[in-house]
Amino acid sequence: MPDGQRMTCAACGYVAYANPVPSVCAIVTDGRGRVLLARRAEEPARGAWDLPGGFVEEGEAPLEALRRELREETGLEVEVGSLVGVWSDWYGSGPGSHATLNLYWTARVAGGEPRPADDVSELRWFDAGALPPDDELAFPNVAEALRAWARAGRVS
């Protein structure tokens, strides 16, 4: 199915749309203004730095998904702040890859101790001025979100 097209079943009329999959991520900061990044333990982009987050489950509100994903990946409870922005991207390459619609919020730690879990192999706090270069980040939308966050003056 070429990009932007949809498939229709000739027998029943069902239309299969090629919609992006929604994901949620947080730019989590601590009291010193550092940003929490997660090293990916699985493909795609295994070993690259990413912002903690993940996919929204069917019937789940985006902020519920964000809090759940942060608990699963980092062990942290977070206080969600403001929406940083929304970016389109691709998850993976080749067969099985899919378009994503990525929603980013700011967040602060409300409880817990950071510990890598789920599909994260490492967690690390980075000074806002010393983030990894774009080629060490998992997806282009991660770099775009971090730049938007910095431009908005959220770096403390």
C-alpha positions in Angstrom: 0.0 0.0 0.0 1.7 3.3 -1.1 2.0 6.1 1.5 -1.2 8.0 2.0 -3.5 5.4 0.5 -6.0 3.1 2.1 -7.1 -0.4 1.4 -10.8 -1.3 1.1 -12.2 -4.8 1.4 -14.2 -5.6 -1.8 -16.4 -8.0 0.1 -17.4 -6.0 3.2 -16.3 -2.4 2.5 -14.0 -2.2 5.5 -11.4 0.6 5.1 -7.9 0.1 6.5 -6.3 3.5 7.0 -2.6 3.9 7.3 -2.7 6.1 10.4 0.3 7.0 12.6 0.7 5.3 16.0 0.5 7.7 18.9 3.4 7.8 21.4 4.1 9.9 24.5 7.4 11.0 25.9 8.7 13.2 28.7 11.5 15.6 29.1 12.1 14.8 32.8 14.2 17.2 34.7 15.6 17.2 38.2 16.1 20.1 40.7 19.5 20.8 39.1 18.0 21.2 35.6 19.4 17.9 34.3 17.5 15.8 31.7 16.9 12.1 32.2 17.7 10.0 29.1 17.2 6.3 28.6 19.4 4.0 26.6 17.3 1.7 24.4 17.8 -2.0 25.1 15.8 -3.2 22.0 15.5 -2.4 18.3 14.9 -0.1 16.7 17.8 2.1 17.7 19.2 -0.3 20.3 21.9 1.4 22.3 20.9 4.9 21.4 19.7 7.5 23.9 16.0 8.2 24.0 13.5 10.2 26.1 11.5 7.9 28.4 8.0 7.1 27.0 6.2 4.8 24.7 3.0 4.0 22.9 -0.5 4.9 23.9 -2.7 1.8 24.5 -6.2 1.6 22.9 -8.6 3.5 25.2 -5.9 5.1 27.2 -5.6 8.8 27.7 -2.2 10.3 26.6 -1.3 11.5 30.1 -2.2 8.2 31.6 0.0 6.5 29.1 2.8 8.9 29.8 2.7 8.2 33.6 2.4 4.4 33.0 5.4 4.4 30.5 7.6 6.4 32.9 6.8 4.0 35.8 7.5 1.0 33.5 10.8 2.3 32.1 12.2 4.3 35.0 10.4 3.4 38.2 9.6 7.0 38.7 6.3 8.8 39.4 6.2 12.1 37.6 4.4 15.4 37.8 3.6 16.3 34.2 4.1 19.9 33.1 3.5 21.6 29.8 3.2 20.2 26.3 6.5 20.8 24.5 5.1 19.8 21.0 4.0 17.1 18.6 6.2 15.6 15.9 5.8 13.0 13.2 8.4 10.3 12.7 9.0 6.7 11.8 9.5 3.8 14.2 11.9 1.3 12.7 12.8 0.8 9.1 11.9 -1.8 6.6 9.0 -4.3 7.0 7.1 -3.7 10.2 8.1 0.0 10.5 5.3 2.5 11.0 4.6 6.2 11.2 4.3 7.7 14.7 2.7 10.8 16.1 4.9 11.8 19.1 3.6 14.0 21.9 6.2 15.5 24.3 5.6 17.0 27.7 7.9 18.3 30.4 7.9 16.4 33.7 9.5 16.5 37.1 10.2 13.6 39.5 7.4 13.3 42.1 8.6 10.0 43.7 10.7 6.9 43.3 14.4 6.3 42.4 15.4 6.0 38.8 16.1 2.4 37.7 16.2 1.1 34.2 13.4 -1.5 33.4 11.2 -2.8 30.6 13.0 -1.9 27.3 15.6 0.4 28.9 19.2 -0.8 29.6 20.5 2.4 31.3 19.3 5.7 32.7 21.5 8.8 33.0 21.0 12.4 34.0 22.6 14.9 31.5 23.3 18.5 32.0 21.0 20.5 29.6 24.0 21.9 27.9 25.8 18.6 27.5 23.2 16.4 25.9 24.3 13.6 23.4 24.7 14.7 19.8 21.8 14.0 17.4 23.5 10.9 15.9 23.5 9.3 19.4 19.7 9.9 19.8 17.3 7.2 18.9 15.0 9.1 16.5 15.0 12.5 14.8 11.9 13.6 16.8 13.8 13.3 20.1 16.4 15.8 18.9 13.6 18.1 17.6 11.8 17.9 21.0 14.9 18.7 23.0 15.7 21.7 20.8 12.2 23.0 21.1 12.4 22.6 24.9 15.7 24.5 25.0 14.4 27.3 22.8 11.4 27.7 25.0 13.7 28.5 27.9 12.8 25.5 29.9 16.5 24.8 30.6 17.1 25.8 34.2 
